[in-house]
């Protein structure tokens, strides 16, 4: 029987209970009712037979998700989702600027390539625990991580303990790479190119929703994006699509959609952040939205031709409410990266801080890891993507964002080592619109056109 994940109410309650505790909401009474009914903790247990009929659990789950949403939290004042309130809380919010000249297509190609390469590097170890990633890389002499993962020479017993991500190993190990395979980390930038082409930079969140319904295969969505898609199909309008029975609203999905907003607003991080906000609120709230705004503003700063990753990250930080949990995570990550010469120590401290409390796809720990990787590597391309991926959690998404920023800072495809560029063969696969088989040079030209449109 086909069972669609990420949308079944009974699969969402465990995630919402976890998010409730992160938000300072007290869900114990509701959790007790769920446990007494035999409710599963998370989707991983969804295949187990519940003690009561699935229909009963589903109806109860719907009620409990609504009750959980109504619980008061402790971070509401410091973590708004409304843009005007976000601006009011940010004392260093950047002044709106006419911006600078758009990056050349050559520079944008380096950023597109960087996004693809970083994503591809992280794909085979997505979902693996940190010790598994380290053991697999060490077994082939690739630690500290410096090149693609490979299965050649990995002991059989190690692969039995830590198997590659089964969905992507056939396309992302060194011996198998043949162009850039489809991935949501590349699909969303493609969609946002279409968004700007059709609606310009004044697009609305409703425009984003309409584009998704027209061009995005629902089976290519995950977590918060799949929930929002379901909500749209049931008649719920944005931005309520981000809140209705959506425990993934502070996960990483909006962050991976932010690049085009930064690329097309060079020198104007405020405009980049505002574009990212209009995109993000279809699916996310609070820290999930801030992560997208931070990424877009960082890229807008880098798109001016700047080469100082630390200054770019500082600019990104100015659009994040200073008392938010994401701001604290960014500051913590930058401090750790400056303090520890050995990046393994940085990663160990980040995992000690977040792994017990946050899902591995949550925006807060993953943004912190991206920031730590870029800071520790001083923006160097190889150092940034390898650190981001070697730190675990959402490895392909973290590698993609670190690669996009570091690639933009590098300034040209030739600045990226050939061992990274050659296997992707200037070709990506996708089910989005007519982009399948498109080269990164073509995507760069299309992005440049949007960056220069008035």
N, C-alpha and C positions, 0 to 999 in steps of 0.2 A: 504494500500500500504506500502510495506517495504521501509523504508528510512534510509539508513546508515548514522549515525552521524559521525562527526569529519573529513569528507572528502569532503563534498559538497562545492564547491568554494564559493557559496553565504553565507554559514555559517562561513567561515573563515575570511571574510573581517573585521568584527567587532573585532575579536581577533587580527588581524594584525594591525589594527588602534591603538589598545591599546598598543601592543608591540612596535609599531613605536614611540609612545610618550615616553615610557620608555627608548627607545634607543636614545632619543634626535633627532629623525627625525620629520620633520614638515609635517603632513599628511592632513592639513585642506582642501587644494584644492581638494584632492582626496576624502576626506570624504564628501565634499559638493556634488560631483557628485554622490556618492553612496546614500546619503540621498535623493537627488532629484529623483533618480530612484526608491525609495521605498525599498531600501535594508535593511534587518534586522540587528539588532545590534549584535546578537550572536545566537547560536543554539537554545537557549530557545524560541526564537521568530520565529524559522524556520517554524513552522506550520501555522503561520499567512499568509493570502493571500496577496501577494505583489501587488502593483498597476500596475505592468507590468508583462508580461508572465515570467514564471520561466526560460525559455530558454534565454530570453533577459538578465535577472539578472545573470544567470550563465556565459554567455559570457562576460558580463561587469565585473563580479567578477574576472574572470581569468585575464583580462587585468589589473584591478586595483591591484590585488595581485602582479603582476610583476612590476607595476609602484612603488608600495610601497617598494618592495625589492631594488629598485635602488636609493631610497632616501638616501642622506648622513646622517650619524649619528655622534654623538659627543663622542662616547666611543670606537671607533675602535682601537685607539692606545693603550689604557689601557686594552682592553678586546679581545685579539686575540683568535682564536681557534687552530691555528697551534701550535703543541707541542714545537717546537724549540723556537718560540717566547714566549710561556708561560714560559718556563724554563728561558729564558733570563730576564724576568721581575721579577722573584722570587729570591730575594737575599739570602734566606735561603733554597733554593731547596736542598733536602737531597742528600747526596752523595750515589751513588750506593753501595750496600753492599751485601756480600754473604748471608746475613740474618742470622737468628738464627734457632734453631730447630723448626720444625713444631709443632703447638699446638696438643695435644693429641686428638684422636677421642672424648674422654669424654668432653674436653673443647669445641671442635667444635660443639658437640651436644647441649651444653648449648647455643651457639650462634644461631644455627638453631632454637632451641626451642624459644629462645628469640624473634627471628624475627617473628615466627608464632604467639606467644602469643600477642606481641605488635600489630600486624596486626589485629588479631581477636578482641582484645579489642576495637580498633578504628572503626571496620566495621559498627556497628549499628548507629553511629553518623556521619558518613561521609556525607559531604554536609550540615550538620546542622549549623546554626549560633551559635556563641559563647554563647549567652544568652540561647539558647535552650539546648545546652549540659549541661550547669550549672544547669538549671532548672530541667532537667530530672534526673541528678545525685542527686541533693538535695532532690528531691521528695521521694527518697528511702533511704535517710540518707547516701548516698555514696559520700559525698563531705567534704573535698577534696577527689577526686577520689582515691579509693584504691582497688577496685575489679571490677569484671565484671558488665556491665550494665544489668538491669533486667526490664521487663515490669510489674512485680508483684508489686502492690501498687502504680503505677503511675496513677494519676487522668486522667480520660478520656479526659477532656477538654485540658489538657496539651499535650496529644498525638495527639489530633486534631490539635493543634497549631504547634507542633514540632514532626511530625511522624518519626519513625525510618527509616533509609535507607531501602526502601522496598526490595531491592535486597538481603540484607544480614541479616535482623533481624531474619529470621527463622533459621539461623545457628550460630548466634553470640551473642545472648542474653544468660545470664547465664543458663536459664532453657532449652535452646535449643542446647547447644554446644555438639557435638558428633564427635570428631575429628576435624582436620583442613580442612575447606572447600577450594575449589579452589579460588585462588586470584592471580592477576598478580604480587603482591609483593613476592610471592613464586615461581611463574612460571619462572621468569627471573633468579633467582639463579640456578634453575634446568637447564635451557638452558645453563647457563655459565659453569655448570659442564660438560655438553655434549661438549661444545665448547673446553674446556681444554682437555678433554679426546680424542677428535678427532684431534685437531690441536696443542695442547701444548701451552705453554705460549708465543710463538712467533706468535700466530694467527694474522691475518690481519682483517681489517674492512670488507673486502670482504668475509672472512670466516664467520664472524658474520652474514652477509646478507644471505649467502648460507644456514647456519644452520636455520635461521628463516624461509626461504622459504620451507625447508624440514620438520621442526618440530613444528613450532608455528602456531596454528590456527589463521587466521587473525581476526576472531571475538573476540579473547581474547586480542587484542591490542586496545589501546586507544590513543587519542591525538597525540603526536609526533610520537609514534611508528606506529600508523595506517597510518599516512601520509607517513612515510618512506616506509612502506610496499606497499602502493599504488604506490609510486614513483618507487620502485623496479620493480613492475609488469608492469609499463609503459616503462621500459628500462632505467630509470635514475640510474646512478651508484653512489656508495658512494665515497666521503662524500657529494656529491651534494644532495643526498637523504634527508639530514638534512635541506637544505636551500630552496628547491623548494616548494613554496607555503605552507610553514610550519610555522604558527604563534605560534606553541607550542614548538619551538626549545629551549626555556629557561625554560621550565616547569620541573617537578620533575622526569620524566620517566627514565632518565639516572642514577639518584641517586639511584633508587630502584634496579638497575642492578649491583651495584658496590661491593656487599659484597664478592663474591667469589674471586674477584681480591685482596682484602685485606687479606682474610683468607689464600690464597695460596702464599703470599709473606711476611711471618713473619719477622719482623725486616728490611724489605726493602721497605719503603714507596714510594721511587722513582719508583721502579718497579711496585708496586701496582697502583700508579697513572698513569703510562704509559699504563698499561693494561686497566685500566678504560677508559683512553682517546681513545684508539683504538676501544673500544666497543661503547663509547658514541657518537662519531662523525658520526655514522650511522644515528642518529636521532636528535642530539642536537648541539648547538653552544655555545660558550662563557660561560656565567654563568651556563647554563644547563650542560655543560661539566665539569666545575670546581666543581660543587656540587658532581658529581660522583667521581672525582679525590680526593676531600677532604674526602669523606666517605671511599674510598679504603685506602688512606694513614692513616687515623685514625685507621681503623681496622688492618692494617699491624703493627702499633705500639702496639695496644692492643694484637695482636696475639703472642707477645713475652712473654706473662705471666705478663705483666705490670698490675698494679691495680690502677694507677693514671690516672683517666679520663682526668684531666686537661692537663697533659703532652701529652696524646694521641691526644686531640683536637688541642693542639699547633702544633704537628707534622702535622696533617691534614691541618692546616692553611698555612704551609710553601709551599704547592704546589698550592696555589691560588694567582693569580696576585694581588699584594698589593693595587693597585689603582682601582681594579674592584669593582663593586657594591656588589658582593657576599662577598668579603673580609670585606668590611665595615659592612655588615649585620652580619657576624660572630663576628666581634669585638664588635659591638653594643650589640649583644645578650649576649656575655660573660660578658660585663660590667654590663648590667641590672641584670643578674643572681647573680652577686657578690654584687650588690648594694641593692637589695630588698629581705628582709626575706620572704615576702609573694609572692608566685609565681603568684597569680592572678594579682598582680601589674606588674610583668614582662610581662605577656600575654597582659594585657591592653595596655601597651606601645608599644609592637610589633604590635598589631592590629591598634593602632592609627598611627603608622608609615607606615604600608603597605596595610591595607585592602582597602583603597579607591583607590589605584593605581594598585594593583596587583591582578590577578586572584587567587583563593584559591588553585590552583594546581601549581602555579609558584614556581620555585626552590628557589628563594631568600628568601621569608618569611618563607617557610617551613624548609629550612636549618637552618635559624636563630632560629626557634622554637626548632628544634632538639638539637641544640647546647645549647640553654638556659636550656632545660629540663635536659640534661646530666650534665651540670655545676651546676645547682641549686640542683640537687639530689646527687651530688658528686659521680655519677656513680652507685648509688644503683639501683638494678634492678626494683623493684616495683615503687620507686620514679621516675625513668627515664621514664618508659612507661606511667605511669599515668599522669605525667606532660605533656609529649608530646601529648597524646591524649586529655587531658583536655584543651589544648591550641587551639583546633579547626583546621581550614583549612583542609589539606589532612590527616585526623586523622589516617586512617589505615596505610598509607605509613610512616607517622612520627612515629607511634608506632612501626612499624616493624624495622625501622633503629635504633631507640633508643634501642629497645629490643635486636637487634643483637649486638650492641656495648656493652651494659650493660651485656648481657649474656656472651659475651666473657671475659669481665673483671671479672665476677663472677667465671668463671673457671670450673664449673661442673653443670650438671643438678640438682644435689641435693641442690645446692645453690639457686635455684629458688624455691620460695614457692610452696607447693603442690597445692594450690588453682589455680595456673596458669597452672601447668604441667598436672594435672590429666585429665581435660576435653578434652585436645587435643589427648589423648590416643595414643601417638606415631604413628600418622597416618595422612597423608595429602592426599587430593584429587587433581588431576590435569589432564589436557588433554595433557600434555607434554610427548612425547615419552612413555616409559614404567614405569613412576614413580608413576602412580596412586596407592594409598594405601601404599606407601613406608613409613617406619619409619624414624624418625629423627636420630636414632642411625645409620641406614644404610647410610643415606646421609652424616653423619659426617665421616664415614669410607671412603666413596668415595671422600670426600673433602680432607681428610688426604692423600690419595693416590696422588691426584693432587698436594698437597703442597710439597710432598717429591719427585716428579718426577724431574729429572734433565733436 
